[in-house]
């Protein structure tokens, strides 16, 4: 089974949370880390649901792809991809590519489909919320 994981930034302190995404009846996104789910899988234990409320703009899904260092690649990450014997490098933002029905790397107005193949050497450099300047420098 593939990992369906989301990430989002807490509103009150800017810390990143990673886990299950739950949208409240009021449309607010909460991300609950695996650590708070009871072993029976049916109960969540927490004292303050406000601590799991995240900024909706920062919510992104795990692509199912790890970078060359074993780091999870999420939607809205900024990654570098080195192709063909380290001769060509691209820096872009990770996004869902509708037409290709898969994750893509947005570069200068177009998207390159991402894959799990070993010939791609992705490396997470940051994300558009904390490190937008990395993407701006690449253009």
N, C-alpha and C positions, 0 to 999 in steps of 0.2 A: 504494500500500500504506500502511496506517495504521501509525503508530508504536506499538509495544507496549513501553512503558518502565515500569520500576518505580523506586521510591525507597525508601530505608531508612536508618536512622541507625546508624552504626558503633558497636559495643559499647564499644570501648576509648577513643574520644575524642569521641563524640557528633556527629561530622561527618556530613552527609548525603551519600549516594552515589546516583547516578542511572545506570541502565543495565539490563542483562539480569538477570533473577532466575533463580538456579539453586538448587535444593533438594538438599542432599547426601543420601547414603544414610542418614545419621543424623537427617535431618529438619531440619538447620540451613540457614537461608537465607543465600545469598551474592548480592551484587549486583556484577556486573562491568561497569565503564564501557566504552563503545565504544572508547576509546583503546587498550585492551590487546588487542583482537582483531586478529589479523594480517589483512592485506589480502586474503588468499586465503579468509578467512571460515571456515577450518577449524581454526585454531589460536588458543589463548589464551596470551599470555605474561604470566607473573607470577612474582614471587620468593617471595611469602608470601601464601597464600590466607587467612590469618587477618585480613589487612588489609581483606578484602572481606566478612567476616562481619558481618551486621547484626542488630539487635534484631528478633526476629520480630513484636513488637507494632507496630513502626513501618513495616512494609512496606506500601506503597500503590501502586496502579496509576495511570498517567497516563490521564486521561479522554479525551484527544484534543481537548480544548477549551483554547483560550488565553484569558487574561483580556484586558481592554481595553488592557493595557500590553504584551501579547505574552508574558506569563509562563505557563508550563505549569501547568494545574490538575490536582492529584493528589487521589486518595482521601485523606480525613482533613484536607484543607486547610480553613481557615476563610475563607469568601469573603463579600463584600458584593455584592448584586445590586441595581441601581437600575433600576426599571421606568418606563415611560411618562413621558417628558420630565422625568426626575429627581424625580418626585413621591413615589414609594414606594420605600423601601429595606428590604431584608431582609438579615440576617446569619445564616449557617448553616454547617453542616459538610457537606462533600462525601462522598457515600456511594453505593453501588450500590443501586438501587431494584429489587428482585426483580419486583414486580408489573408495573412499567412497563418492565422489561427495559432499563433505561438508568440513567445517572448522575442522581442527584438531589441536592438541597440540603436537608438536614434542618433544619427550623425548628420549635421548640416542639412536638415530638411528631408532626409530619407531614413529608412530603417533597414538594418541588416538582421536577418533572422539569427537568433542565438541557438546554439546546439550544445549537447553534452559531449560532443566528440573531443577527443584528446588533442586534435590538431589546433584547436582554439585555446589560447592561453589568456583567459580573462583574469583581471585583477581588480578587485574593488578598491577604488581610490577615495570614495566618500559618498555623499548623497546630495540631492539638489536642495535640501533644507539647511544643511550645515556647511556645505562646501560648493555652492553654486559657482564660485570663482573658478573652480577647476574646469567646469564646462565652458565657461566664457573664454578662458585662455585657449581652449582647444579649437575655437572657431577662427 
